[in-house]
Amino acid sequence: MEYISERGLRDYAYRVLKSVLGEHIESGVLIPGQMSDKEIAEFVSQMPRWQLQQMYEMIYGSEMVE
């Protein structure tokens, strides 16, 4: 997992959280966000690297070769 930069992990975490907690469209309906983009960015900036890696591995872990 060392080959993924911390910035890359943070960008990934931001996109995932924004898709769940941010304003988004579902079936053509605008769903208001539970958190603003700024709040999501602040939250992600405070996440430790191990947590970012864990979030990434939940989706891509089976595809990784250590």
C-alpha positions in Angstrom: 0.0 0.0 0.0 3.0 2.3 0.2 2.8 3.0 -3.5 -0.4 5.1 -3.0 0.4 8.6 -1.9 -1.3 10.1 1.1 -2.8 12.8 -1.2 -4.3 10.0 -3.4 -5.8 8.3 -0.4 -7.3 11.6 0.9 -8.7 12.4 -2.5 -10.3 9.0 -2.6 -11.7 9.3 0.9 -13.2 12.7 0.0 -14.9 11.4 -3.1 -16.3 8.4 -1.2 -17.6 10.5 1.7 -19.0 13.2 -0.7 -20.9 10.6 -2.6 -22.5 9.4 0.6 -22.7 12.5 2.8 -22.6 15.4 0.3 -25.3 16.8 -2.0 -25.9 14.3 -4.8 -28.5 13.2 -7.3 -30.4 9.9 -6.9 -32.9 8.8 -9.6 -33.0 12.4 -10.9 -33.8 13.8 -7.4 -31.4 16.2 -5.7 -30.6 14.9 -2.2 -29.4 17.6 0.2 -26.1 16.8 1.8 -25.6 15.9 5.5 -22.2 17.7 5.4 -20.9 20.5 3.3 -18.0 20.1 0.9 -15.9 22.1 3.4 -16.9 19.9 6.3 -16.1 16.7 4.4 -12.7 18.1 3.4 -11.9 19.1 7.0 -12.9 15.7 8.2 -10.8 13.9 5.7 -7.8 16.1 6.4 -7.9 14.9 10.0 -8.1 11.2 9.2 -4.9 9.2 10.1 -3.2 7.4 7.2 -4.2 3.9 8.6 -7.8 4.9 8.4 -7.4 6.2 4.9 -5.7 2.9 3.9 -8.5 0.9 5.6 -11.1 2.8 3.7 -9.3 2.2 0.4 -8.7 -1.5 1.1 -12.4 -2.1 1.8 -13.0 -1.5 -1.9 -9.8 -2.4 -3.6 -8.1 -4.7 -1.1 -8.8 -7.9 -3.1 -7.1 -6.4 -6.2 -3.9 -5.4 -4.4 -0.7 -7.3 -4.6 1.6 -6.7 -1.6 
